[in-house]
């Protein structure tokens, strides 16, 4: 890669297609993410770089969809844009702006917040702006009145069915961006039926809706044709293997394509169908990321629905024996756990790696993101949120909360110790059954030769 990006911002391509279908075809990207001059030092934006980018990209409307930890930077960029282009309109949306809609709409550099999904609201808002009309009839909208209070419009749009969504604007980014990214994100299903207390999936929906398979394949072909056929696919579905019959239908189609390699994420309780396991491998699956989170069954009962840890070993054996490499999501700092409980969970995941039942794991510190049940009702879980400096709401930083059972310092120390524990556990050649390690080892910078990297 020329520049180290995981992926292109999928929401931009998606909504770009929606706007293009509504006749708003003159659009571009304000690329500050990969510009090395954006920050003068970690955590501090370079105002002159922002000003230069804004001047070179004049527009009637600017769209922002920041994550929680980036909200402060989005505000700074919006403020600069308003100074340079005072007549422009700035619209926010997404997973952070939706639960914080009134607060975000009250910011002086923000004109409107589109809550939840924006496929209907955003074109309706642009139509109103174009025609000089009041935004009152537009649904899913929050904005600031002249007296400083915020108003939420009365209409709530139903979600657009995936089959009815316009095709993404594939070429929103230049073709050369394909040299900067690790993979291409693709979506088969929107939404997740599970209600984990730490999740913010509500901005997409609780009931999954599925794209037609031929539409999915057309998107993959188009993305790879524009950004490079060498790219693997990362499925953005929260639970890729949720419905076995639907999953098998897609996997059969991927197998017929013959040249698509991909990674996906799912849950342990959605990996019980032997047909799916066999077909995953033959259809091009390289890695499965599994949300295990913690080794405490009580914690799962409270925070993660329908997870029975008694089946962990047997399920992971079946996945391994199907020739599939597995990576866990491990989360440290659940509020019903003592520091010793947290350490035991890390040791348990580490043992699964030592036993060749997992090949790797991520380790995240728990964050009560706005929009999650934990953030809305921390008292239910014995949590006290200590501050709302969202720039510190990050999985690698000290916790922004205390619990009845642990201080932030204790929780963070377990996290730091856990990084060392997992590094040691992963410092061996992973087990891949009869298959060779995934991909060409040379392109991973000697990872397998020096797995402590």
DAMORA-V476329 format. One record per residue. N is the residue number from 0. RES is the residue in three letters. SS is DSSP state (@ for helix, = for strand, . for the rest). PHI is phi in radians with two decimals (999 if undefined). NEAR is the number of other ideal C-beta (glycine too) atoms within 8 Angstrom. Layout:
n->{N & N}
res->{RES & RES}
ss->{SS & SS}
phi->{PHI & PHI}
near->{NEAR & NEAR}
This chain:
n->{0 & 1 & 2 & 3 & 4 & 5 & 6 & 7 & 8 & 9 & 10 & 11 & 12 & 13 & 14 & 15 & 16 & 17 & 18 & 19 & 20 & 21 & 22 & 23 & 24 & 25 & 26 & 27 & 28 & 29 & 30 & 31 & 32 & 33 & 34 & 35 & 36 & 37 & 38 & 39 & 40 & 41 & 42 & 43 & 44 & 45 & 46 & 47 & 48 & 49 & 50 & 51 & 52 & 53 & 54 & 55 & 56 & 57 & 58 & 59 & 60 & 61 & 62 & 63 & 64 & 65 & 66 & 67 & 68 & 69 & 70 & 71 & 72 & 73 & 74 & 75 & 76 & 77 & 78 & 79 & 80 & 81 & 82 & 83 & 84 & 85 & 86 & 87 & 88 & 89 & 90 & 91 & 92 & 93 & 94 & 95 & 96 & 97 & 98 & 99 & 100 & 101 & 102 & 103 & 104 & 105 & 106 & 107 & 108 & 109 & 110 & 111 & 112 & 113 & 114 & 115 & 116 & 117 & 118 & 119 & 120 & 121 & 122 & 123 & 124 & 125 & 126 & 127 & 128 & 129 & 130 & 131 & 132 & 133 & 134 & 135 & 136 & 137 & 138 & 139 & 140 & 141 & 142 & 143 & 144 & 145 & 146 & 147 & 148 & 149 & 150 & 151 & 152 & 153 & 154 & 155 & 156 & 157 & 158 & 159 & 160 & 161 & 162 & 163 & 164 & 165 & 166 & 167 & 168 & 169 & 170 & 171 & 172 & 173 & 174 & 175 & 176 & 177 & 178 & 179 & 180 & 181 & 182 & 183 & 184 & 185 & 186 & 187 & 188 & 189 & 190 & 191 & 192 & 193 & 194 & 195 & 196 & 197 & 198 & 199 & 200 & 201 & 202 & 203 & 204 & 205 & 206 & 207 & 208 & 209 & 210 & 211 & 212 & 213 & 214 & 215 & 216 & 217 & 218 & 219 & 220 & 221 & 222 & 223 & 224 & 225 & 226 & 227 & 228 & 229 & 230 & 231 & 232 & 233 & 234 & 235 & 236 & 237 & 238 & 239 & 240 & 241 & 242 & 243 & 244 & 245 & 246 & 247 & 248 & 249 & 250 & 251 & 252 & 253 & 254 & 255 & 256 & 257 & 258 & 259 & 260 & 261 & 262 & 263 & 264 & 265 & 266 & 267 & 268 & 269 & 270 & 271 & 272 & 273 & 274 & 275 & 276 & 277 & 278 & 279 & 280 & 281 & 282 & 283 & 284 & 285 & 286 & 287 & 288 & 289 & 290 & 291 & 292 & 293 & 294 & 295 & 296 & 297 & 298 & 299 & 300 & 301 & 302 & 303 & 304 & 305 & 306 & 307 & 308 & 309 & 310 & 311 & 312 & 313 & 314 & 315 & 316 & 317 & 318 & 319 & 320 & 321 & 322 & 323 & 324 & 325 & 326 & 327 & 328 & 329 & 330 & 331 & 332 & 333 & 334 & 335 & 336 & 337 & 338 & 339 & 340 & 341 & 342 & 343 & 344 & 345 & 346 & 347 & 348 & 349 & 350 & 351 & 352 & 353 & 354 & 355 & 356 & 357 & 358 & 359 & 360 & 361 & 362 & 363 & 364 & 365 & 366 & 367 & 368 & 369 & 370 & 371 & 372 & 373 & 374 & 375 & 376 & 377 & 378 & 379 & 380 & 381 & 382 & 383 & 384 & 385 & 386 & 387 & 388 & 389 & 390 & 391 & 392 & 393 & 394 & 395 & 396 & 397 & 398 & 399 & 400 & 401 & 402 & 403 & 404 & 405 & 406 & 407 & 408 & 409 & 410 & 411 & 412 & 413 & 414 & 415 & 416 & 417 & 418 & 419 & 420 & 421 & 422 & 423 & 424 & 425 & 426 & 427 & 428 & 429 & 430 & 431 & 432 & 433 & 434 & 435 & 436 & 437 & 438 & 439 & 440 & 441 & 442 & 443 & 444 & 445 & 446 & 447 & 448 & 449 & 450 & 451 & 452}
res->{UNK & UNK & UNK & UNK & UNK & UNK & UNK & UNK & UNK & UNK & UNK & UNK & UNK & UNK & UNK & UNK & UNK & UNK & UNK & UNK & UNK & UNK & UNK & UNK & UNK & UNK & UNK & UNK & UNK & UNK & UNK & UNK & UNK & UNK & UNK & UNK & UNK & UNK & UNK & UNK & UNK & UNK & UNK & UNK & UNK & UNK & UNK & UNK & UNK & UNK & UNK & UNK & UNK & UNK & UNK & UNK & UNK & UNK & UNK & UNK & UNK & UNK & UNK & UNK & UNK & UNK & UNK & UNK & UNK & UNK & UNK & UNK & UNK & UNK & UNK & UNK & UNK & UNK & UNK & UNK & UNK & UNK & UNK & UNK & UNK & UNK & UNK & UNK & UNK & UNK & UNK & UNK & UNK & UNK & UNK & UNK & UNK & UNK & UNK & UNK & UNK & UNK & UNK & UNK & UNK & UNK & UNK & UNK & UNK & UNK & UNK & UNK & UNK & UNK & UNK & UNK & UNK & UNK & UNK & UNK & UNK & UNK & UNK & UNK & UNK & UNK & UNK & UNK & UNK & UNK & UNK & UNK & UNK & UNK & UNK & UNK & UNK & UNK & UNK & UNK & UNK & UNK & UNK & UNK & UNK & UNK & UNK & UNK & UNK & UNK & UNK & UNK & UNK & UNK & UNK & UNK & UNK & UNK & UNK & UNK & UNK & UNK & UNK & UNK & UNK & UNK & UNK & UNK & UNK & UNK & UNK & UNK & UNK & UNK & UNK & UNK & UNK & UNK & UNK & UNK & UNK & UNK & UNK & UNK & UNK & UNK & UNK & UNK & UNK & UNK & UNK & UNK & UNK & UNK & UNK & UNK & UNK & UNK & UNK & UNK & UNK & UNK & UNK & UNK & UNK & UNK & UNK & UNK & UNK & UNK & UNK & UNK & UNK & UNK & UNK & UNK & UNK & UNK & UNK & UNK & UNK & UNK & UNK & UNK & UNK & UNK & UNK & UNK & UNK & UNK & UNK & UNK & UNK & UNK & UNK & UNK & UNK & UNK & UNK & UNK & UNK & UNK & UNK & UNK & UNK & UNK & UNK & UNK & UNK & UNK & UNK & UNK & UNK & UNK & UNK & UNK & UNK & UNK & UNK & UNK & UNK & UNK & UNK & UNK & UNK & UNK & UNK & UNK & UNK & UNK & UNK & UNK & UNK & UNK & UNK & UNK & UNK & UNK & UNK & UNK & UNK & UNK & UNK & UNK & UNK & UNK & UNK & UNK & UNK & UNK & UNK & UNK & UNK & UNK & UNK & UNK & UNK & UNK & UNK & UNK & UNK & UNK & UNK & UNK & UNK & UNK & UNK & UNK & UNK & UNK & UNK & UNK & UNK & UNK & UNK & UNK & UNK & UNK & UNK & UNK & UNK & UNK & UNK & UNK & UNK & UNK & UNK & UNK & UNK & UNK & UNK & UNK & UNK & UNK & UNK & UNK & UNK & UNK & UNK & UNK & UNK & UNK & UNK & UNK & UNK & UNK & UNK & UNK & UNK & UNK & UNK & UNK & UNK & UNK & UNK & UNK & UNK & UNK & UNK & UNK & UNK & UNK & UNK & UNK & UNK & UNK & UNK & UNK & UNK & UNK & UNK & UNK & UNK & UNK & UNK & UNK & UNK & UNK & UNK & UNK & UNK & UNK & UNK & UNK & UNK & UNK & UNK & UNK & UNK & UNK & UNK & UNK & UNK & UNK & UNK & UNK & UNK & UNK & UNK & UNK & UNK & UNK & UNK & UNK & UNK & UNK & UNK & UNK & UNK & UNK & UNK & UNK & UNK & UNK & UNK & UNK & UNK & UNK & UNK & UNK & UNK & UNK & UNK & UNK & UNK & UNK & UNK & UNK & UNK & UNK & UNK & UNK & UNK & UNK & UNK & UNK & UNK & UNK & UNK & UNK & UNK & UNK & UNK & UNK & UNK & UNK & UNK & UNK & UNK & UNK & UNK & UNK & UNK}
ss->{. & . & . & . & = & . & . & . & . & @ & @ & @ & @ & @ & @ & @ & @ & @ & @ & @ & @ & . & . & . & . & . & . & . & . & . & . & . & . & . & . & . & . & . & = & = & = & . & . & = & = & . & @ & @ & @ & @ & @ & @ & @ & @ & @ & @ & . & . & . & . & = & = & = & = & . & . & . & @ & @ & @ & @ & @ & @ & @ & @ & @ & @ & @ & @ & @ & @ & @ & @ & @ & . & . & . & . & = & = & = & = & = & . & @ & @ & @ & @ & @ & . & @ & @ & @ & @ & @ & . & . & . & . & . & . & = & = & = & . & . & . & . & . & . & @ & @ & @ & @ & @ & @ & @ & @ & @ & @ & @ & . & . & . & @ & @ & @ & . & . & . & = & = & = & = & . & . & . & . & . & = & = & = & . & . & . & . & . & . & . & . & . & @ & @ & @ & . & . & . & . & . & @ & @ & @ & . & . & @ & @ & @ & @ & @ & . & = & . & = & = & = & = & . & . & = & = & . & . & . & . & . & . & . & . & . & . & @ & @ & @ & . & . & . & . & . & = & = & . & . & @ & @ & @ & @ & @ & @ & @ & @ & @ & @ & @ & @ & @ & @ & @ & . & . & . & . & = & = & = & = & . & . & . & . & . & . & . & . & @ & @ & @ & @ & @ & @ & @ & @ & @ & @ & @ & @ & @ & @ & . & . & . & . & = & = & = & = & = & . & @ & @ & @ & . & . & . & @ & @ & @ & @ & @ & @ & @ & @ & @ & . & . & = & = & = & = & = & = & = & = & = & . & . & . & @ & @ & @ & @ & @ & @ & @ & . & . & . & . & . & @ & @ & @ & @ & @ & @ & @ & @ & @ & @ & @ & @ & @ & . & . & . & = & = & = & = & = & = & = & = & . & . & . & . & . & . & @ & @ & @ & @ & @ & @ & @ & @ & @ & @ & @ & @ & @ & @ & @ & @ & . & . & . & . & . & = & = & = & = & = & = & . & . & . & . & . & . & . & @ & @ & @ & @ & . & @ & @ & @ & @ & . & = & = & = & . & . & . & . & @ & @ & @ & . & . & . & . & . & . & . & . & = & = & = & . & . & . & . & @ & @ & @ & @ & @ & @ & @ & @ & @ & @ & @ & @ & @ & @ & @ & @ & @ & @ & . & . & . & . & . & . & . & . & . & . & . & . & . & . & . & @ & @ & @ & @ & . & . & . & . & . & . & . & . & .}
phi->{999 & -1.29 & -2.30 & -1.50 & -2.06 & -1.17 & -2.86 & -1.40 & -1.16 & -1.08 & -1.08 & -1.22 & -1.12 & -1.15 & -1.22 & -1.03 & -1.14 & -1.09 & -1.17 & -1.04 & -1.16 & -1.65 & 1.63 & -1.69 & -1.73 & -1.60 & -2.46 & -2.69 & -2.06 & -1.62 & -1.61 & -1.90 & -1.12 & -1.71 & -1.40 & -1.15 & -1.60 & -1.15 & -1.99 & -1.40 & -2.82 & -0.94 & 1.52 & -2.26 & -1.25 & -1.55 & -1.08 & -1.14 & -1.18 & -1.17 & -1.08 & -1.11 & -1.13 & -1.16 & -1.11 & -1.43 & -2.31 & -1.18 & -2.70 & -1.34 & -2.37 & -2.06 & -1.95 & -2.22 & -2.41 & -1.33 & -1.34 & -0.97 & -1.20 & -1.73 & -1.03 & -1.11 & -1.23 & -1.07 & -1.04 & -1.08 & -1.15 & -1.06 & -1.10 & -1.12 & -1.06 & -1.12 & -1.19 & -1.49 & -2.18 & -1.09 & -1.57 & -1.29 & -1.94 & -2.01 & -2.12 & -1.94 & -2.85 & 1.87 & -1.23 & -1.61 & -1.18 & -1.12 & -1.25 & -1.86 & -1.00 & -1.15 & -1.15 & -1.17 & -1.12 & -1.39 & -1.21 & -1.11 & -1.69 & -1.97 & -1.65 & -2.51 & -2.13 & -1.64 & -1.67 & 1.04 & -1.35 & -1.97 & -1.15 & -1.68 & -1.19 & -1.14 & -1.08 & -1.12 & -1.15 & -1.11 & -1.07 & -1.12 & -1.12 & -1.08 & -1.59 & 1.19 & -1.72 & -1.20 & -1.43 & -0.91 & -1.28 & -1.28 & -1.46 & 0.96 & -2.24 & -2.25 & -2.64 & -1.66 & -1.35 & -1.13 & -1.44 & 1.66 & -1.42 & -1.82 & -2.21 & -1.92 & -1.18 & -1.33 & -1.35 & -2.11 & -1.30 & -1.23 & -1.14 & -1.35 & -1.08 & -0.90 & -1.11 & -1.72 & -1.30 & -1.08 & -1.14 & -1.04 & -1.48 & -1.01 & -1.61 & -1.05 & -1.74 & -1.15 & -0.96 & -1.14 & -1.07 & -1.08 & -1.44 & -1.79 & -1.96 & -1.49 & -2.77 & -1.92 & -1.48 & -2.39 & -2.23 & -1.80 & -2.19 & -1.78 & 1.87 & -2.62 & -1.40 & -1.46 & -2.22 & -1.20 & -1.20 & -1.79 & -1.78 & -2.08 & -1.18 & -1.06 & -1.28 & -1.81 & 2.33 & -1.56 & -1.86 & -1.08 & -2.08 & -1.93 & -1.35 & -1.03 & -1.09 & -1.10 & -1.11 & -1.03 & -1.14 & -1.09 & -1.11 & -1.03 & -1.06 & -1.18 & -1.06 & -1.22 & -1.13 & -1.50 & -1.81 & 2.21 & -1.27 & -1.33 & -1.26 & -1.36 & -1.85 & -1.96 & -1.34 & -1.43 & -1.02 & -1.09 & -2.42 & -1.07 & -1.82 & -1.02 & -1.94 & -0.95 & -1.15 & -1.11 & -1.06 & -1.09 & -1.06 & -1.18 & -1.09 & -1.07 & -1.15 & -1.12 & -1.11 & -1.15 & -1.08 & 1.50 & -2.29 & -1.85 & -1.84 & -2.69 & -2.05 & -2.59 & -2.24 & -2.82 & -2.08 & -1.02 & -1.26 & -1.90 & -2.21 & -1.83 & -1.60 & -1.09 & -1.08 & -1.16 & -1.05 & -1.13 & -1.30 & -0.97 & -1.13 & -1.26 & -1.64 & 1.96 & -1.19 & -1.85 & -2.43 & -2.05 & -1.73 & -2.03 & -1.37 & -1.55 & 1.21 & -2.71 & -1.60 & -1.67 & -1.14 & -1.06 & -1.11 & -1.09 & -1.05 & -1.42 & -2.00 & -2.48 & -1.21 & 1.07 & -2.01 & -1.91 & -1.24 & -1.06 & -1.60 & -1.03 & -1.07 & -1.14 & -1.12 & -1.16 & -1.10 & -1.14 & -1.12 & -1.07 & -1.24 & -1.42 & 1.45 & -1.84 & -1.39 & -2.20 & -2.31 & -1.66 & -1.68 & -1.96 & -2.10 & -1.86 & 1.92 & -1.07 & -1.22 & -1.62 & -2.02 & -1.38 & -0.96 & -1.14 & -1.06 & -1.08 & -1.12 & -1.14 & -1.09 & -1.13 & -1.11 & -1.14 & -1.10 & -1.07 & -1.16 & -1.09 & -1.22 & -1.07 & -1.53 & 1.10 & -1.66 & -2.23 & -1.69 & -2.84 & -2.66 & -1.51 & -2.26 & -2.04 & -1.40 & -1.11 & -2.26 & -1.41 & -1.17 & -0.93 & 1.79 & -1.52 & -1.08 & -1.05 & -1.27 & -1.22 & -2.40 & -1.08 & -1.10 & -1.12 & -1.99 & 1.25 & -1.94 & -2.19 & -1.36 & -1.49 & -2.87 & -2.15 & -1.43 & -1.16 & -1.15 & -1.81 & -1.47 & -2.40 & -1.18 & -1.74 & -1.79 & -0.97 & -1.03 & -1.71 & -2.54 & -2.11 & -2.21 & -1.18 & -1.99 & -2.78 & -1.51 & -1.00 & -1.13 & -1.15 & -1.09 & -1.22 & -1.14 & -1.08 & -1.05 & -1.12 & -1.12 & -1.13 & -1.04 & -1.18 & -1.08 & -1.23 & -1.06 & -1.17 & -1.12 & -1.52 & -1.46 & -2.57 & -1.20 & -1.15 & -1.60 & -2.21 & 1.01 & -1.54 & -1.49 & -1.28 & -0.94 & -1.07 & 1.36 & -1.47 & -1.02 & -1.11 & -1.37 & -1.72 & 1.14 & 1.31 & -1.00 & -1.23 & -1.30 & -2.44 & -1.28 & -1.40 & -1.01}
near->{8 & 4 & 6 & 4 & 11 & 5 & 11 & 12 & 7 & 10 & 8 & 12 & 14 & 10 & 12 & 12 & 13 & 14 & 14 & 12 & 8 & 9 & 5 & 9 & 6 & 3 & 9 & 6 & 6 & 9 & 7 & 10 & 6 & 8 & 9 & 4 & 6 & 10 & 9 & 5 & 5 & 4 & 5 & 7 & 11 & 10 & 8 & 6 & 12 & 14 & 10 & 8 & 12 & 14 & 8 & 5 & 8 & 6 & 8 & 5 & 10 & 11 & 10 & 13 & 11 & 12 & 8 & 12 & 9 & 9 & 15 & 8 & 10 & 11 & 11 & 11 & 14 & 14 & 10 & 12 & 13 & 12 & 6 & 9 & 9 & 6 & 3 & 12 & 9 & 14 & 15 & 16 & 13 & 12 & 12 & 16 & 17 & 14 & 13 & 10 & 13 & 9 & 7 & 14 & 14 & 9 & 9 & 5 & 9 & 15 & 7 & 14 & 15 & 14 & 12 & 9 & 10 & 11 & 11 & 12 & 14 & 15 & 12 & 11 & 14 & 12 & 10 & 12 & 12 & 6 & 6 & 4 & 8 & 5 & 12 & 5 & 10 & 12 & 12 & 14 & 14 & 13 & 11 & 10 & 8 & 3 & 4 & 6 & 6 & 11 & 8 & 9 & 12 & 5 & 8 & 6 & 8 & 5 & 10 & 9 & 7 & 12 & 7 & 5 & 12 & 7 & 11 & 10 & 11 & 10 & 7 & 10 & 8 & 5 & 7 & 6 & 10 & 10 & 8 & 11 & 14 & 6 & 11 & 14 & 11 & 13 & 11 & 11 & 14 & 11 & 12 & 11 & 8 & 11 & 8 & 8 & 11 & 12 & 9 & 10 & 10 & 10 & 11 & 8 & 11 & 8 & 6 & 13 & 10 & 9 & 12 & 8 & 10 & 7 & 11 & 14 & 10 & 9 & 12 & 13 & 8 & 11 & 12 & 11 & 6 & 9 & 12 & 7 & 6 & 3 & 12 & 9 & 13 & 12 & 13 & 8 & 12 & 8 & 13 & 12 & 13 & 13 & 7 & 9 & 6 & 10 & 14 & 11 & 9 & 11 & 13 & 10 & 12 & 11 & 11 & 6 & 9 & 5 & 6 & 10 & 8 & 13 & 13 & 14 & 13 & 13 & 11 & 14 & 9 & 10 & 15 & 6 & 9 & 6 & 8 & 13 & 13 & 9 & 13 & 14 & 10 & 8 & 11 & 10 & 12 & 10 & 11 & 15 & 13 & 14 & 11 & 12 & 11 & 11 & 9 & 12 & 8 & 7 & 13 & 13 & 6 & 8 & 12 & 11 & 6 & 7 & 9 & 9 & 9 & 5 & 10 & 11 & 8 & 7 & 11 & 13 & 9 & 11 & 12 & 13 & 7 & 11 & 9 & 12 & 10 & 15 & 13 & 14 & 13 & 16 & 11 & 15 & 13 & 13 & 14 & 12 & 14 & 7 & 12 & 6 & 10 & 16 & 11 & 10 & 14 & 16 & 10 & 9 & 15 & 12 & 8 & 13 & 15 & 7 & 6 & 9 & 11 & 13 & 11 & 10 & 13 & 9 & 11 & 10 & 16 & 13 & 12 & 13 & 13 & 10 & 12 & 12 & 9 & 13 & 11 & 8 & 7 & 13 & 6 & 5 & 13 & 8 & 12 & 7 & 10 & 7 & 6 & 4 & 7 & 11 & 9 & 10 & 11 & 8 & 7 & 4 & 6 & 9 & 11 & 12 & 12 & 9 & 12 & 4 & 10 & 12 & 6 & 12 & 7 & 9 & 18 & 11 & 9 & 14 & 12 & 8 & 10 & 14 & 9 & 8 & 11 & 15 & 9 & 8 & 10 & 13 & 7 & 6 & 6 & 11 & 7 & 11 & 8 & 4 & 7 & 4 & 9 & 8 & 7 & 5 & 10 & 5 & 6 & 9 & 5 & 9 & 9 & 10 & 6 & 7 & 10 & 6 & 6}
